[in-house]
Amino acid sequence: MLYRIYPQTETLKFYREPHSGIKLPYRTVKEMKKLYPDENFTIIGEIGGIAQPHNDADCLLIADEKPIPILPRGSLIKPFEWIAGYVEVEKDIYLAAIRSLISIFY
């Protein structure tokens, strides 16, 4: 399945996806706790981790850029990777944006 960034009107921070270098609007974990105190949102996958995506993985499309593969949930490697925030792809549906200590080496 192909996903696109959900249009948002409020000002968000930007997450730089480490493999492609593309900047994506995202909400931090702290902002998400305020926006969804009952955690009434869905996380469909992760982007930015070092895990290898499956050949038939879903992708995030950004204009004319190369598609960003979506990793399955739980693919991050603790304690070297953590969730920095969430990128909205549909109303109340998000991708977890992963930060990594390991990414500085590749």
N, C-alpha and C positions, 0 to 999 in steps of 0.2 A: 504494500500500500504506500502511496505517496502522500506526504503531509506538507503543508505550507505554514508559515508564521501567521498566527491569528492577528488581525489588525487591532491595535490598541491605541487609545487616545491619551492615556496618561504617560508621563515621562518615566521611562524605565532605565535601568543600568544596562550596560552591554557586556555580553560574554563573548570572548574570542574563542571560537572553536579551534583547538590546537592543531588538528590535522589539515584543515583547509585555510585557517586564518580569517574566516568570515566572522564578522561581528553580528551577534544576535541579541535582540532585546530579551531581557530575562528579569525575573523577580527573585530576590534573595530568599533564603529559607525563613529569615525573620519576617520579611514582608508577607510571605505566604501564610505564616502563622496568624498574622493580623487579619489578612483578607479571608482566610478560611479557618476560623478557630475550631470548627467541628471537623476539619480535614475532609470536606465534601468536594473533593476534586479527584481526578484520575491521572495516574502517571502511566504512560504506555511504554516507556523505554528510556534509554540514556544516550547522551551524546558526549563526545570528548574523552571517553575512557580509552585505555590502551588495549582492551580486549579486541579480538578480531571479530568483525561482523560475519554472520552467515551469508552464503552466496545469494540467498533469496530474502535478505533483510529488507525491512521497510526503510524508506529514505525520506529525508527532509529536503525539499526543494527550495532554493533561494535564487530567484530571478534567473540570470544566465550562468550561475555558478555550477560547479560540479555537485551532484547530490551528496548530502551528508548521510552516511549509513546510521541507522538507529540500532543501538545495541539492546539486547534484552535486559529487563530489570534484574538487578542483582549481579551484574557483570563487573562492577567496580571492585577493586582490590584494596581492602582495608588493611592497614592504616595508611597506605600510600595514596589512595584516592578518596575523595569525599564529594558530597553533593554541595555545590556552590549555590545553586538556585534552580529555577524552573523556567523553561521556554514554553509559551503557550502556543499550541498548534490548532486547537479548536476551543470552543467555549468550555471552560472548566476541564480541559484535557491538556496535559503537559508532558514535556520531556524533561528528565532530570539532567541538568548541566553539570558535568563532572570536572573537578579540578584535580590535578595530580602533581605529586612531587616527582614522579618518574618522567613526566613529559619533558622536563628540561634536558633529558639525556637522549631523546630521539628527535 
